[in-house]
Amino acid sequence: MELGLFYNVQGRTLRFVGVADRPDVYTVPFHSLNLNFNIPFGEDDRFSAGCKINNILNSVRQEVFSAYNADDQIFTNLNPGRSFSLRFAYQMR
């Protein structure tokens, strides 16, 4: 049996450099929690079944305008949602 729980954080990064009176655009930290699960079975473990769940925390990806002495304002807001997938495989030898 294989089981993996993965946590990753993408920190604040500069996305677009502002020009003249336009502010810079930064990504907001994104927290990602993903799960992978796989079970081999059958004669010589030729069959396997598994599942994968992405973005368990249902985090939102955002980019914001950021300027000196000003509140951040949303540039883009993307909600990718959670994704689920199932897998079944047969390995020929």
C-alpha positions as CSV (number, residue, x, y, z in Angstrom):
1,M,0.0,0.0,0.0
2,E,1.2,3.5,-0.8
3,L,-0.1,6.6,0.9
4,G,1.1,10.1,0.5
5,L,-0.1,13.4,2.1
6,F,1.6,16.4,0.7
7,Y,1.5,20.0,1.9
8,N,3.0,22.9,0.0
9,V,3.0,26.7,0.4
10,Q,3.7,29.0,-2.5
11,G,4.7,32.3,-0.9
12,R,4.2,35.9,-2.0
13,T,5.9,36.5,-5.3
14,L,6.2,39.4,-7.7
15,R,4.0,38.6,-10.8
16,F,4.1,41.9,-12.8
17,V,6.2,45.0,-12.3
18,G,4.2,48.2,-12.2
19,V,5.1,51.0,-14.7
20,A,4.7,54.7,-14.0
21,D,1.5,55.1,-11.9
22,R,0.5,51.4,-12.0
23,P,1.3,49.3,-8.9
24,D,3.1,46.0,-8.8
25,V,1.1,42.8,-8.9
26,Y,1.9,40.0,-6.4
27,T,0.6,36.5,-5.8
28,V,-0.9,35.8,-2.4
29,P,0.4,32.7,-0.5
30,F,-1.4,29.6,-1.6
31,H,-1.7,26.6,0.7
32,S,-2.0,23.2,-1.1
33,L,-2.8,19.9,0.6
34,N,-3.0,16.8,-1.6
35,L,-3.5,13.1,-1.0
36,N,-2.4,10.1,-3.1
37,F,-3.5,6.5,-2.2
38,N,-2.6,3.3,-4.1
39,I,-3.3,-0.4,-3.3
40,P,-1.8,-3.2,-5.3
41,F,-3.7,-6.5,-5.2
42,G,-4.3,-9.8,-7.0
43,E,-1.8,-12.4,-8.2
44,D,1.7,-11.0,-8.2
45,D,0.1,-7.5,-7.4
46,R,-0.7,-7.1,-11.1
47,F,-3.8,-5.0,-10.3
48,S,-3.8,-1.7,-8.5
49,A,-6.5,0.8,-7.5
50,G,-6.0,4.3,-6.1
51,C,-7.4,7.7,-5.6
52,K,-6.0,11.2,-5.6
53,I,-7.5,14.4,-4.0
54,N,-6.1,17.8,-4.8
55,N,-6.6,21.1,-3.0
56,I,-8.2,19.5,0.1
57,L,-8.1,22.9,1.9
58,N,-10.1,24.4,-1.1
59,S,-7.6,27.3,-1.2
60,V,-8.1,30.2,-3.5
61,R,-5.4,31.6,-5.8
62,Q,-5.2,35.4,-5.7
63,E,-3.1,38.1,-7.2
64,V,-3.2,41.6,-5.8
65,F,-2.1,45.1,-6.7
66,S,0.3,46.3,-4.1
67,A,1.7,49.9,-3.7
68,Y,3.4,51.9,-1.1
69,N,1.1,53.3,1.6
70,A,-2.0,51.7,0.0
71,D,-4.2,48.8,0.8
72,D,-3.9,45.7,-1.5
73,Q,-6.6,45.4,-4.1
74,I,-7.5,42.2,-5.9
75,F,-6.1,41.8,-9.4
76,T,-7.3,38.2,-10.1
77,N,-9.2,35.7,-7.9
78,L,-9.3,32.0,-9.0
79,N,-11.0,29.2,-7.0
80,P,-9.8,26.0,-8.6
81,G,-11.9,23.9,-6.1
82,R,-11.1,20.4,-5.0
83,S,-10.5,17.6,-7.6
84,F,-10.9,13.9,-7.1
85,S,-9.7,11.1,-9.4
86,L,-9.9,7.3,-9.2
87,R,-7.5,4.9,-10.8
88,F,-7.5,1.3,-11.8
89,A,-4.6,-0.4,-13.5
90,Y,-3.5,-3.8,-14.7
91,Q,0.2,-4.5,-15.3
92,M,1.2,-7.1,-17.9
93,R,4.4,-9.0,-17.4
